[in-house]
């Protein structure tokens, strides 16, 4: 679903990427590109992982950010609150969850870089007590809603852990390929 290197190293986005692919989001939250880049640089995570999660969870790159969100009573403000889908469960908000666009970005970095390995990172306490889960390993069939998927790498297995749905896995892959196709080559 996603390249393993996205959780192993930082790589900057091409110049002009935000203006080309997410101009409305940048108008809505002008500081987001710099904050996202700084967070990824600090934790050695590729911004591409967070951008794909944002698009899959909230259509954040393609949405107009013009208060037309019909799926949230609080409009764009509430849509930003759940930017990466972290801590929003089928039963509602996880008590103590990390909400708001900055905390949502931190929650993705925390889960993929540290928490799913049972660790905390700088400023990212593993508050859920997450650890390795033997059900989500590369090359091992993972049962998810809608079927079984065999992840090619640990980052993809972690995507299934983050959102255990076949349709979401397919969307993660197609979104990654749409915006960062060359990362999937070779």
C-alpha positions as CSV (number, residue, x, y, z in Angstrom):
1,X,0.0,0.0,0.0
2,X,2.8,2.4,0.9
3,X,6.6,2.3,0.4
4,X,8.5,1.2,3.6
5,X,10.9,4.1,3.3
6,X,8.1,6.5,4.1
7,X,8.5,5.5,7.8
8,X,12.2,5.2,7.7
9,X,13.5,8.4,6.3
10,X,12.6,12.1,5.7
11,X,12.5,13.3,2.1
12,X,11.3,16.8,1.2
13,X,8.4,17.3,-1.2
14,X,9.2,18.7,-4.6
15,X,9.1,22.5,-4.9
16,X,5.6,23.8,-5.6
17,X,4.0,20.5,-4.5
18,X,1.5,22.2,-2.1
19,X,0.5,24.9,-4.6
20,X,-0.1,22.3,-7.3
21,X,-1.9,19.6,-5.2
22,X,-3.5,21.3,-2.2
23,X,-3.9,25.0,-2.7
24,X,-7.2,25.3,-0.9
25,X,-5.9,23.5,2.2
26,X,-2.9,25.9,2.3
27,X,-5.3,28.8,2.0
28,X,-7.3,27.4,4.9
29,X,-4.2,26.5,7.1
30,X,-1.2,28.5,5.7
31,X,1.1,27.2,8.4
32,X,0.3,23.5,7.8
33,X,3.1,22.8,5.1
34,X,5.9,24.1,7.3
35,X,4.6,22.4,10.5
36,X,4.1,19.1,8.7
37,X,7.6,19.4,7.2
38,X,9.1,20.2,10.6
39,X,7.4,17.3,12.3
40,X,8.4,14.8,9.6
41,X,12.0,16.1,9.6
42,X,12.2,15.8,13.4
43,X,11.0,12.2,13.4
44,X,12.6,11.0,10.1
45,X,9.2,10.3,8.5
46,X,8.3,11.1,4.9
47,X,5.6,13.8,4.5
48,X,4.1,11.6,1.8
49,X,2.7,9.2,4.5
50,X,0.8,12.0,6.2
51,X,-0.4,13.5,3.0
52,X,-1.8,10.2,1.8
53,X,-3.5,9.6,5.2
54,X,-5.0,13.1,5.1
55,X,-6.4,12.5,1.6
56,X,-7.8,9.1,2.4
57,X,-9.4,10.2,5.7
58,X,-10.7,13.7,4.8
59,X,-10.1,14.3,1.0
60,X,-7.9,17.0,2.5
61,X,-5.9,17.6,-0.7
62,X,-8.8,17.8,-3.1
63,X,-11.5,19.3,-0.8
64,X,-12.4,23.0,-1.5
65,X,-12.1,24.1,2.2
66,X,-15.0,26.4,1.6
67,X,-17.3,25.3,4.4
68,X,-19.2,23.0,2.1
69,X,-18.4,19.9,4.2
70,X,-21.7,18.1,4.6
71,X,-20.4,15.2,6.6
72,X,-19.6,17.3,9.7
73,X,-22.0,19.6,11.6
74,X,-19.0,21.8,12.5
75,X,-18.0,22.3,8.8
76,X,-14.4,22.8,8.0
77,X,-13.3,23.3,11.6
78,X,-14.6,19.9,12.5
79,X,-13.1,18.4,9.3
80,X,-9.7,19.7,10.4
81,X,-10.3,18.3,13.9
82,X,-10.2,14.8,12.3
83,X,-7.7,15.5,9.6
84,X,-6.0,12.1,9.7
85,X,-8.8,10.0,11.1
86,X,-6.8,9.3,14.3
87,X,-8.7,8.6,17.5
88,X,-12.1,8.8,15.8
89,X,-13.5,5.3,16.2
90,X,-16.7,3.7,15.0
91,X,-18.1,4.5,18.4
92,X,-17.1,8.1,18.4
93,X,-14.1,10.0,19.7
94,X,-11.5,8.0,21.7
95,X,-11.4,9.5,25.2
96,X,-8.2,11.6,25.5
97,X,-7.8,11.4,21.7
98,X,-5.5,13.7,19.8
99,X,-7.7,16.1,17.8
100,X,-7.0,19.2,15.8
101,X,-4.9,19.1,12.7
102,X,-1.5,19.4,14.4
103,X,-2.3,16.6,16.9
104,X,-3.7,14.5,14.1
105,X,-0.4,14.7,12.2
106,X,1.5,13.9,15.4
107,X,-0.8,10.9,16.0
108,X,0.1,9.4,12.5
109,X,3.8,9.9,13.1
110,X,3.5,8.4,16.6
111,X,1.7,5.3,15.4
112,X,3.7,4.6,12.3
113,X,7.2,5.5,13.6
114,X,7.0,4.6,17.2
115,X,3.8,3.4,18.9
116,X,3.2,0.3,16.7
117,X,6.7,-0.8,17.8
118,X,5.8,-0.2,21.5
119,X,7.9,2.9,21.9
120,X,7.4,6.6,22.4
121,X,9.2,9.3,20.4
122,X,10.4,12.8,21.2
123,X,7.2,14.6,22.4
124,X,5.1,11.6,21.3
125,X,4.2,9.6,24.4
126,X,2.7,6.2,23.5
127,X,-0.4,7.2,25.6
128,X,-2.4,4.2,24.2
129,X,0.2,1.7,25.3
130,X,0.4,0.3,21.7
131,X,2.9,-2.4,20.9
132,X,3.7,-4.8,18.1
133,X,0.7,-6.8,16.9
134,X,1.5,-10.2,15.4
135,X,-1.6,-10.0,13.3
136,X,-0.1,-7.2,11.2
137,X,3.2,-8.4,9.7
138,X,4.7,-8.2,6.2
139,X,3.9,-11.3,4.1
140,X,1.3,-12.5,6.6
141,X,-2.4,-12.6,5.5
142,X,-4.3,-9.9,7.5
143,X,-8.0,-10.3,7.9
144,X,-9.7,-6.9,7.4
145,X,-13.3,-5.8,6.8
146,X,-13.9,-6.8,3.2
147,X,-11.4,-9.6,2.9
148,X,-7.8,-10.6,3.4
149,X,-4.7,-8.6,2.4
150,X,-1.1,-9.7,2.4
151,X,1.0,-6.6,3.1
152,X,4.3,-6.4,1.3
153,X,6.1,-4.5,4.1
154,X,5.7,-3.3,7.7
155,X,4.4,0.2,6.7
156,X,1.6,-1.4,4.7
157,X,0.8,-3.8,7.5
158,X,0.6,-0.8,9.8
159,X,-1.8,0.9,7.3
160,X,-4.1,-2.1,7.8
161,X,-3.8,-1.8,11.5
162,X,-4.6,1.9,11.3
163,X,-7.6,1.4,9.1
164,X,-8.6,-2.3,8.9
165,X,-10.7,-2.2,5.8
166,X,-10.0,-3.5,2.3
167,X,-11.5,-0.5,0.6
168,X,-9.3,1.8,2.7
169,X,-6.2,-0.2,1.8
170,X,-7.1,0.1,-1.9
171,X,-7.6,3.8,-1.5
172,X,-4.3,4.3,0.3
173,X,-2.5,2.6,-2.5
174,X,-4.3,4.4,-5.3
175,X,-3.8,7.8,-3.5
176,X,-0.1,7.1,-3.0
177,X,0.3,6.2,-6.6
178,X,-1.7,9.2,-7.8
179,X,0.5,11.7,-6.0
180,X,3.8,9.9,-5.6
181,X,3.8,7.3,-8.3
182,X,7.6,7.2,-8.7
183,X,7.9,6.1,-5.1
184,X,6.2,2.8,-6.1
185,X,8.6,2.1,-9.0
186,X,11.4,-0.4,-8.4
